[in-house]
Amino acid sequence: MQFEGDYFGAYYDPAGDDLEEYDDERSDDSESDEEPDEPDEGGWEPPLDSQRTTESYEAQKDEVAPCDPLSIASAIARSATEANAAQSQCKTYVVPFPDHRAGQPVPNRQPGDSGYQEYRASLETDLNPWAPFASRLDWEVARWAKLRGPGSTAFSELLAIPGIAERLELSYTTTNELNNIVDTKLSSTRPSFQRQEIEVAGQVFEVYFRDIIGCIKALFSDPEFAPFLLLVPERHYADTDHTVRVYFEMNSGKWWWTTQEELDKLRPGATVIPIMISSDKTQLTLIGNKTAYPVYMTLGNLPKDIRSKPSRRGQILLAYLPTSRLEHIKNKAARRRTLANLFHACLGRILEPLVELGVEGIELADGHGIIRHGHPILATYIGDYPEQLLVTGVKNGECPKCTIPRDEVGADPDGSHPLRNLGKILDALSSLDQGNRIYSQNCHAAGIKPIYHPFWEHLPFVNIFYSITPDVLHQLYQGVIKHLIAWIQEAYGEDEIDARCRRMPPNHNVRHFTKGISNMSRITGKEHQDICRVLLGLIIGLPLPGGISPTRLVRAVRALLDFLYLAQYPVHTSETLDLLDDARCRFHACKGIFEDLGIRSHFRLPKLHSLEHYRLSIELFGTTDNYDTQFSERLHIDFTKEAFRATNRKDEFSQMTIWLERREKIQRHAVYVQSRIAHGNLSPGWTTAPRPPKPRISHVQLTRHPSVKGVEFEDAVTKYGALYFRDALARFVATTQDPTRTAPQVELASAGIYFNFRTISVFHKLKFWVEDETGLTLGSPDPTDVAHAHPARLGKYGKEVPARFDTVLIKNKATPHTGQPSDGVHRYEVAQLRLVFRIPVRAKRELFPNQDSVPDYLAYVEHFTPFSQAPDPISGLYPVSRSMRQGARLASIIPVGRIVRSCHLLPRFGPIVPREWSSSNVLEQCPMFYLNAFTDRNTYRVVY
């Protein structure tokens, strides 16, 4: 490969109600929600700061699985009918692209064979559905060995045990024989890797890459993706007047629409093929310096629901770039320039076919054999901040997208700086033949480093400064949020922050930091995400030293958390983007508190400045889950780390590429076999097709068998805290028997109700499906939320596990004036779940003899006060407290179907948290709470 290393001389670089049931394998009398023992809550804590007790919160008033390769086939088996049904759920008003020819098949061209038909023909036999393997068992063992099995040596030793291969009737007896079958008899649409050498300053380095056009064809022609391909741009609106724009998939953004218009000027009826590239170095070993530099590729034509899941195989490993640090080049400036030029030379070679085909186009067949004229165009480049600087050639400390001066980075809240001038930069790059000095001067004047032919220089329809996309993981979680947590700890001190962490009530979606957060090291993005769920609750009511009002600090934290959660919306409108800008401006308005406290002297943080570009990227390319680096980070496991572990650590990349190619062949064959099963091409005796999932008839799910049978009324009072269980059940029966009864009539009728039973069946866990109200994203196949209600019990080691009674959101009854529930969070109220139970069938018939719609499952809950009309003006959270009547807690029995999901309450700790409080008793001890809006993204959308 032709390569110019340190091409240039020295230059200035200053910075270098019917509820679903699920099977429970436990016996009827066992606990169905067994969990690990709760950690010790009585550990050592630092002594109290006596100064905090004299200060008050009143001072404030002055101012968001590893995939199982064996389940690939079942996970992606969706039909075109399901795809159309998913699209029909979109609650938007669509404006199609005006040229109806866009994205249409090539005229007068008959469809070819489908992807499955071509693959079937390549197997050279149609009689054996498992071919080229002899039998179903032969295939299943091969699949296990390649996707989940041990190393090749261990598998060969297993097959070498006398009688194993013969009794299983396997067509191979060693790993080499199995590899030979995979290599010669299984085909793959994904191209093989090529190896090329690059010589840099006397040393030779290897680059492994695939033909990018072959990769595009492989993804576009995959029959599993055919029903879901996005082929034309669309404009979506939330209203009939088309004033509120909606963004979600990439084809709903402005970039696709504009690019389609440009292509139509050259070739009407073209299909845009958005290429999405991501790259990032990763460590291969825990000890040592083995690294890999993978480059991944996917298509914007695939819905983000497919691209975000490695098990859907919507991403392709495009290349392994050289990882050498070029330490044999002693001059540091020359080494940096050479590394940058090496990167661009490699990517320039890999992406070279896009230069011509982006304009001329290429015929592409989808999974149904329908042929379209596609134009592969680089749309987005996904990477962290160092990767963005490397791609754009911008100097460290500057913005890779806009022209903001380095000294103003992170300080300017208006976001008015224009993006870098691509025309001016291309003019500077065109002066390469005028000599090194002139070229370096022109590049410096244009604002980039003098790179020798950046890979994007000649790519058509590409503005690399638009293509650089936001990075939620590194810019927000590992960037701004990481700084914010450090500032908060310095402002308030670590001891009180940790004490509050230990006393947060439990919730399924909230991590309990039993040791606080101050001693955590090497915090991951997931851990920062967990901290964000409770971060605002840690500082509410906590006074600052010196009597400084904490109002601005609380508002600054709230503003950044708002931006964080808004930035991750799966669906955005022009109105929510206004909220995103408002959150950013609110933070800049309040950030001065950190300078007043002496924590910061400046905010020249490129990651903080990057917040200004989120809105533009969302408008261009759809929501941030289209190009989140968290997805490419996850790909490191499948495409790099597991591949490395399969090698002998010598000449590892050649082995890794072969291992990946074989794995892809097995995965494709697994999908093909599953498709034959799904379409009835295999007889029942040959198949192990999974049972079709039960239709979802409720958002709540319980175990098939109760957690405890025969719980007496007295135990409901003493063990579960359902103090008024008998009276509440009587009122429920009276109300259900005659819903028209007034409150006095209910009291009178309940006094005469007699129960001929004294025991009930109790459930300790509720599971919920949290539905997406927008209808624009596919629902999760599994429950996504859980609420617990169980008494204290002994754990596996004889240690007592505290009782746990979670708080939940329940649906409000219709308002008396309108007959309809309120909007937003006011549709619900908070309650504490004490008891989930079922009354005996015979008793139910006697209590409700002429009623068929009586719910089977009931819940005893203790109510909290209704939400106020407006949240707290400082924290933006809704305060709640126990609903009391004559000094007693207000409780009732409701159908389980009224429970929407769990919720988390943030205790109002005051200036200092009482040390007798603990995570297990804080709901009982604390008198005031705030509804946590940051439990998860769905809760945030409901509450905000």
Residue pairs with C-beta under 8 A, 6 or more apart in sequence:
1 196
1 197
1 198
1 207
1 345
1 346
1 349
2 345
3 198
3 199
3 200
3 341
3 342
3 345
4 341
4 345
4 452
4 453
5 200
5 201
5 337
5 338
5 341
5 342
6 201
6 329
6 334
6 335
6 337
6 338
6 341
7 337
7 341
7 436
7 450
7 452
8 337
8 436
8 439
8 440
8 450
8 452
9 436
9 437
9 440
10 333
11 333
11 440
11 444
11 449
11 450
12 444
13 333
13 336
13 395
13 449
14 395
14 397
15 395
15 396
15 397
15 406
16 332
16 333
16 336
16 396
17 698
17 853
17 855
17 895
17 896
17 897
18 697
18 698
18 856
19 698
19 700
19 701
19 702
19 856
19 857
19 896
19 897
20 694
20 696
20 697
20 698
20 700
20 701
20 702
21 701
21 702
21 703
21 704
22 701
22 702
22 703
22 704
22 767
23 703
23 704
24 32
24 703
24 704
24 705
26 32
26 34
26 705
28 705
28 706
28 709
29 708
29 709
30 707
31 707
31 708
31 764
31 790
31 793
32 703
32 705
32 706
32 707
32 763
32 764
32 765
33 707
33 764
33 765
33 788
33 790
35 801
36 795
37 795
37 796
37 797
37 799
37 801
38 795
38 801
38 802
38 919
38 920
39 512
39 514
40 514
41 502
41 514
41 802
41 918
41 919
41 920
42 918
43 514
43 515
45 495
45 498
45 499
45 502
45 915
46 495
46 499
48 912
48 915
49 493
49 495
49 496
49 912
51 545
52 496
52 542
52 543
52 911
52 912
53 911
53 912
54 911
55 543
55 547
55 911
56 543
56 910
56 911
57 540
57 541
57 542
57 543
57 908
57 910
57 911
59 543
59 547
59 549
59 550
59 551
60 541
60 549
60 550
60 551
60 554
60 874
61 551
61 874
62 549
62 551
63 549
63 551
63 552
63 874
64 472
64 529
64 564
64 565
64 568
64 936
64 937
66 637
67 309
67 310
67 311
67 638
68 311
69 147
69 148
69 311
69 663
69 667
70 143
70 144
70 147
70 148
70 670
71 311
72 311
72 313
72 667
72 670
72 671
73 670
73 671
73 673
73 674
73 675
74 674
74 690
75 309
75 311
75 312
76 224
76 311
76 312
76 313
76 671
77 224
77 674
77 675
77 678
78 224
78 227
78 228
79 227
80 226
80 227
82 227
83 227
83 228
84 227
86 778
89 775
89 776
90 236
90 775
90 776
91 238
91 774
91 775
91 776
92 236
92 237
92 238
92 246
92 776
93 236
93 237
93 238
93 239
93 240
93 242
94 234
94 235
94 236
94 237
95 234
95 235
95 236
95 237
95 242
96 232
96 234
97 103
97 232
97 233
97 234
97 257
97 260
99 260
99 264
99 268
99 269
101 268
101 269
102 231
102 232
102 233
102 260
102 264
102 268
102 269
102 270
102 271
103 231
103 232
103 271
103 272
103 372
104 269
104 372
105 111
105 370
105 371
105 372
106 269
106 363
106 371
106 372
106 373
107 269
109 371
111 365
111 368
111 369
111 370
111 371
112 118
112 365
112 369
112 371
113 121
113 369
114 223
114 226
114 367
114 368
114 369
115 189
115 221
115 222
115 223
115 226
115 367
115 368
115 369
116 223
116 367
116 672
116 675
117 369
119 187
119 668
119 672
120 126
120 672
122 187
123 131
123 132
123 185
124 131
125 131
128 134
129 673
129 676
129 681
129 682
129 686
130 136
130 138
130 139
130 673
132 181
132 185
132 186
133 139
133 142
133 171
133 181
134 169
134 170
134 171
135 169
136 686
136 688
137 168
137 169
137 170
138 168
138 169
138 170
138 171
139 669
139 673
141 168
141 170
142 172
142 178
142 181
142 182
142 666
143 666
143 669
143 670
145 155
145 175
145 178
146 178
146 182
146 662
146 663
146 666
147 663
147 666
147 667
149 155
150 158
151 646
152 175
152 179
152 646
153 175
155 175
155 178
156 174
156 175
156 176
158 164
159 165
159 170
159 172
159 173
159 174
159 175
160 173
160 174
165 172
165 173
171 177
171 181
172 178
172 180
172 181
179 662
182 662
182 665
182 666
183 662
186 665
186 666
186 668
186 669
187 665
188 218
188 661
188 664
188 665
188 668
189 214
189 217
189 218
189 221
189 222
189 668
190 210
190 214
190 215
190 218
190 316
190 661
190 664
191 210
191 211
191 214
191 215
191 218
192 210
192 657
192 661
193 208
193 209
193 210
193 657
193 660
193 661
194 208
194 209
194 210
194 211
195 206
195 207
195 208
195 654
196 206
196 207
196 209
196 349
197 204
197 205
197 206
197 207
198 204
198 205
198 206
198 207
198 322
198 342
198 345
198 346
199 205
200 324
200 326
200 338
200 342
201 326
201 328
201 329
201 338
202 328
203 324
203 326
203 328
205 322
205 324
205 342
206 322
206 653
207 319
207 320
207 321
207 322
207 346
207 349
208 319
208 320
208 653
208 654
208 657
209 295
209 318
209 319
209 320
209 346
209 349
209 350
210 316
210 317
210 318
210 319
211 353
212 275
212 297
212 318
212 350
212 351
212 353
212 354
212 376
213 353
213 357
213 362
213 376
215 297
215 316
215 318
216 273
216 275
216 299
216 364
216 374
216 376
217 364
217 365
218 316
219 225
219 298
219 299
219 301
219 302
219 314
219 316
220 229
220 273
220 299
220 301
220 364
220 365
220 366
220 374
221 364
221 365
221 366
221 367
222 313
222 367
223 367
223 368
223 675
224 312
224 313
224 367
224 671
225 302
225 306
225 314
225 366
225 367
226 366
226 367
226 368
228 302
228 303
228 306
229 301
229 302
229 366
230 249
230 250
230 251
230 300
230 301
230 302
230 303
231 251
231 271
231 301
231 372
232 251
232 260
232 271
233 251
233 252
233 253
233 256
233 257
233 259
233 260
233 272
234 251
234 252
235 242
235 245
235 252
235 257
236 245
236 246
236 247
236 248
236 252
237 243
237 244
237 245
237 246
238 244
238 245
238 246
238 573
238 575
244 573
244 574
244 575
245 573
245 574
245 619
246 252
246 571
246 572
246 573
246 776
247 253
247 571
247 572
247 573
247 618
247 619
247 622
247 623
248 304
248 570
248 571
248 572
248 622
248 623
248 776
248 777
249 303
249 304
249 622
249 626
250 256
250 274
250 300
250 304
250 379
250 621
250 622
250 626
251 300
251 622
252 622
253 618
253 619
253 620
253 621
253 622
254 619
254 620
255 274
255 379
255 466
255 620
255 621
256 272
256 274
256 300
256 379
259 272
259 377
259 461
260 270
260 272
262 461
263 270
263 272
263 375
263 461
264 270
266 359
267 361
267 373
267 375
269 373
270 361
270 373
270 374
270 375
271 364
271 372
271 373
271 374
271 375
272 374
272 375
272 377
273 299
273 300
273 301
273 364
273 374
273 375
273 376
273 377
274 299
274 300
274 301
274 377
274 379
274 380
275 297
275 299
275 300
275 354
275 376
275 377
275 378
275 379
276 297
276 298
276 299
276 300
276 307
276 379
276 380
276 382
276 627
277 295
277 296
277 297
277 318
277 351
277 378
277 380
277 381
277 382
278 295
278 296
278 297
278 381
278 382
278 383
278 627
278 629
278 632
279 293
279 294
279 295
279 296
279 321
279 382
279 383
279 387
279 632
280 293
280 294
280 383
280 384
280 387
280 629
280 632
280 633
280 636
281 291
281 292
281 293
281 323
282 291
282 292
282 293
282 294
282 636
282 640
282 641
283 290
283 291
284 290
284 291
284 292
284 640
284 641
284 644
284 652
285 644
290 644
290 649
290 652
291 323
292 320
292 323
292 640
292 644
292 653
292 656
293 320
293 321
293 322
293 323
294 317
294 319
294 320
294 321
294 635
294 636
294 639
294 640
295 317
295 318
295 319
295 320
295 321
295 347
295 350
296 315
296 316
296 317
296 318
296 632
296 635
296 639
297 315
297 316
297 318
298 307
298 314
298 315
298 316
299 314
300 379
300 380
300 621
300 626
302 314
304 622
304 623
304 625
304 626
305 777
305 778
306 312
306 314
307 314
307 315
307 626
307 631
308 625
308 628
308 631
310 634
310 635
310 637
310 638
313 664
313 667
315 631
315 632
315 635
317 635
317 639
317 660
318 350
319 346
319 350
320 653
320 656
320 657
321 343
321 346
321 347
322 342
322 346
325 335
325 339
326 335
326 338
326 339
326 342
327 335
329 335
329 338
337 449
337 450
340 390
340 393
340 449
340 451
341 451
341 452
343 390
344 451
344 452
344 453
344 454
344 455
345 452
345 453
347 455
348 453
348 454
348 455
350 455
351 378
351 455
351 459
353 376
354 376
354 377
354 378
354 459
354 460
355 458
355 459
355 460
357 375
357 376
358 375
358 376
358 377
358 378
358 459
358 460
358 461
358 462
359 375
359 460
361 373
361 374
361 375
362 373
362 374
362 375
362 376
363 371
363 372
363 373
363 374
364 371
364 372
364 373
364 374
365 371
365 372
366 372
377 459
377 460
377 461
377 462
378 456
378 459
378 462
378 467
379 467
379 621
380 467
380 468
380 469
380 621
380 626
380 627
381 388
381 391
381 464
381 467
381 468
381 469
382 469
382 471
382 627
382 628
382 629
382 632
383 390
383 391
383 468
383 471
383 629
384 471
384 473
384 474
384 629
385 400
385 471
385 474
385 475
385 479
385 606
385 607
385 610
388 394
388 400
388 468
388 471
389 395
389 396
389 398
389 400
391 400
391 456
391 464
391 468
392 400
392 401
392 420
392 448
392 464
392 465
392 468
393 443
393 448
393 449
393 451
393 454
394 400
394 420
394 447
394 448
394 449
395 449
397 406
397 409
397 604
397 606
398 404
398 406
398 409
398 447
398 606
399 409
399 417
399 606
399 609
399 610
399 613
400 465
400 468
401 419
401 420
401 465
401 466
401 468
401 613
402 417
402 418
402 419
402 420
402 465
402 612
402 613
403 417
403 418
403 419
403 420
403 421
403 447
404 412
404 417
404 609
406 604
407 604
408 604
409 604
409 605
409 606
409 608
409 609
410 602
410 603
410 604
410 605
410 606
410 608
410 609
411 602
411 603
411 604
412 609
412 612
413 584
413 585
413 588
413 589
415 581
415 584
415 612
415 613
417 612
419 463
419 465
419 466
420 447
420 448
420 465
421 446
422 463
422 464
422 465
424 446
425 443
425 446
425 447
425 448
426 457
427 442
427 446
428 439
428 442
428 443
428 445
428 446
428 448
429 443
429 453
429 454
429 457
431 438
431 439
431 442
432 439
432 452
432 453
436 450
439 450
440 450
443 449
443 450
443 451
444 450
454 464
456 462
456 464
456 467
466 616
466 620
469 617
469 621
469 624
469 627
470 567
470 610
470 613
470 614
470 617
470 624
470 627
471 610
471 628
471 629
472 567
472 568
472 624
472 628
472 629
472 630
473 525
473 628
473 629
473 630
473 633
474 525
474 607
474 629
475 607
475 610
475 611
476 563
476 564
476 567
476 607
477 525
477 528
477 529
477 532
477 564
478 525
478 528
479 605
479 607
479 608
479 610
480 560
480 605
480 607
480 608
480 611
481 528
481 531
481 532
481 560
481 564
482 523
482 528
483 605
483 608
484 535
484 557
484 560
485 517
485 528
485 531
485 535
487 594
487 599
487 600
488 497
488 535
488 538
488 539
488 553
488 557
489 497
489 517
489 518
490 597
490 599
491 544
491 553
491 594
491 597
491 599
492 539
492 542
492 544
494 516
494 518
496 542
496 912
496 913
497 516
497 517
497 518
497 538
497 539
498 513
498 515
498 516
498 517
498 518
498 519
499 516
499 913
499 915
500 537
500 538
500 542
500 909
500 913
501 513
501 516
501 517
501 534
501 538
502 513
502 514
502 515
502 516
502 918
502 919
503 907
503 909
503 913
503 917
503 918
503 919
503 922
504 510
504 512
504 513
504 534
504 537
504 906
504 907
504 919
504 922
505 807
505 904
505 905
505 907
505 919
505 922
505 923
506 512
506 788
506 804
506 806
506 919
506 920
507 806
507 807
507 902
507 903
507 904
507 932
507 935
508 785
508 786
508 787
508 788
508 806
508 902
509 533
509 785
509 902
509 904
509 935
509 936
509 939
510 530
510 533
510 534
510 904
510 932
510 935
511 527
511 530
511 533
512 919
513 530
513 531
513 534
514 919
517 531
520 527
523 531
525 630
532 561
532 564
532 934
533 904
533 932
533 934
533 935
533 936
534 906
534 932
534 934
535 557
535 561
535 934
536 554
536 557
536 558
536 561
536 875
536 877
536 906
536 934
537 906
537 907
537 930
537 932
539 550
539 553
539 554
539 557
540 554
540 875
540 877
540 906
540 908
540 909
540 930
541 908
541 909
541 910
541 911
542 550
542 909
542 911
543 550
543 911
544 550
544 553
544 597
548 593
548 596
548 597
550 593
551 874
552 590
552 592
552 593
553 590
553 593
553 594
554 874
554 875
555 586
555 590
555 874
556 586
556 587
556 590
556 591
556 593
556 594
558 586
558 875
558 876
559 583
559 584
559 586
559 587
559 590
560 583
560 587
561 934
562 579
562 583
562 586
562 876
562 944
563 580
563 583
563 584
563 587
563 611
565 934
565 937
565 940
565 944
566 576
566 579
566 580
566 583
566 944
567 580
567 614
567 624
568 624
568 625
568 937
569 576
569 623
569 937
569 941
570 623
570 625
570 772
570 774
570 776
570 777
570 937
571 623
571 774
571 776
571 777
572 580
572 618
572 623
577 615
577 618
577 619
579 944
580 614
580 615
581 615
584 611
584 612
591 600
591 603
594 600
595 601
614 624
617 624
617 627
618 624
621 627
639 660
640 656
643 655
643 656
643 659
643 660
644 652
644 656
646 655
646 656
646 659
647 655
647 656
647 659
648 655
676 682
677 687
677 689
678 689
693 781
696 769
698 897
699 768
699 769
699 770
699 771
699 900
700 766
700 767
700 768
700 857
700 896
700 897
700 899
701 766
701 767
701 768
701 769
701 783
702 763
702 765
702 766
702 767
702 836
702 857
702 896
703 763
703 765
706 761
706 762
706 763
706 838
707 762
707 763
707 764
707 765
707 790
708 761
708 762
708 764
709 759
709 761
709 762
710 759
710 761
711 719
711 720
711 759
711 760
711 761
711 762
711 837
712 758
712 759
713 725
713 726
713 758
713 759
713 760
716 722
716 725
716 760
716 762
716 835
716 837
716 860
717 723
717 725
719 791
719 792
720 762
720 789
720 791
720 805
720 834
720 835
720 860
721 803
721 805
721 834
722 728
722 834
722 835
722 860
722 891
723 888
723 889
723 891
724 888
724 891
725 835
725 860
725 893
726 755
727 750
728 860
728 891
728 892
728 893
729 755
729 858
729 893
730 750
730 751
730 753
730 755
731 746
731 747
731 750
731 892
731 893
732 858
732 892
732 893
732 894
733 750
733 753
733 847
733 848
734 741
734 745
734 746
734 749
734 750
734 753
735 741
735 746
736 848
736 851
736 854
737 749
737 847
737 848
737 851
738 745
738 749
741 749
753 847
755 843
756 843
756 846
757 839
757 840
757 842
757 843
759 840
760 837
760 838
760 839
760 840
761 837
761 838
761 840
762 835
762 836
762 837
763 836
763 837
763 838
763 857
764 788
764 789
764 790
764 836
765 786
765 787
765 788
765 789
765 790
766 786
766 787
766 789
766 808
766 833
766 836
766 896
766 899
767 783
767 785
767 786
768 783
768 784
768 785
768 786
768 787
768 899
768 900
768 901
768 902
769 779
769 780
769 783
769 784
769 785
770 780
770 784
770 785
770 901
770 936
770 938
771 779
772 779
772 938
773 941
785 901
785 902
785 936
786 902
787 806
787 808
787 833
787 899
787 901
787 902
788 804
788 805
788 806
788 833
789 804
789 805
789 806
789 833
789 834
789 835
789 836
789 859
790 803
790 804
790 805
791 803
792 800
792 801
792 802
792 803
793 800
793 801
794 800
794 801
795 801
802 918
802 919
802 920
802 921
803 920
804 920
805 832
805 833
805 834
805 923
806 832
806 833
806 902
807 830
807 831
807 832
807 833
807 864
807 902
807 903
807 904
807 905
807 923
808 830
808 831
808 832
808 833
808 861
808 899
808 900
808 901
808 902
808 903
809 828
809 829
809 830
809 831
809 899
809 900
809 901
809 902
809 903
810 828
810 829
810 830
810 831
810 861
810 894
810 898
810 899
810 900
811 821
811 827
811 828
811 898
811 899
811 900
812 821
812 822
812 826
812 827
812 828
812 829
813 821
814 820
814 821
815 821
815 822
821 827
824 942
824 943
825 867
825 878
825 931
825 942
825 943
826 866
826 867
828 867
828 900
828 942
829 863
829 864
829 866
829 867
830 863
830 864
830 880
830 903
830 905
830 931
831 861
831 862
831 863
831 864
832 861
832 862
832 864
832 923
833 859
833 861
833 899
834 859
834 860
834 861
834 862
834 891
835 859
835 860
836 857
836 858
836 859
836 896
837 857
837 858
837 859
837 860
838 856
838 857
838 858
839 847
839 858
844 854
844 856
848 854
855 895
855 896
855 897
857 895
857 896
857 897
858 893
858 894
858 895
858 896
859 893
859 894
859 895
859 896
859 899
860 891
860 892
860 893
861 891
861 892
861 893
861 894
861 899
862 882
862 883
862 889
862 890
862 891
863 882
863 883
863 889
863 890
863 891
863 892
864 880
864 881
864 882
864 883
864 929
865 880
865 881
865 882
865 883
867 878
867 880
867 931
868 878
868 879
871 877
871 878
871 879
872 878
872 879
872 930
875 930
876 933
877 906
877 930
877 931
877 932
877 933
878 930
878 931
878 943
879 908
879 928
879 929
879 930
880 905
880 928
880 929
880 930
880 931
881 927
881 928
881 929
882 889
882 890
882 927
883 889
883 890
884 890
901 938
901 939
902 935
903 931
903 932
903 935
903 939
904 931
904 932
904 935
905 923
905 929
905 930
905 931
905 932
906 929
906 930
906 931
906 932
907 913
907 917
907 922
907 926
907 928
907 929
908 926
908 927
908 928
908 929
908 930
909 926
914 925
916 925
917 925
917 926
931 943
932 939
933 939
933 940
933 943
933 944
934 940
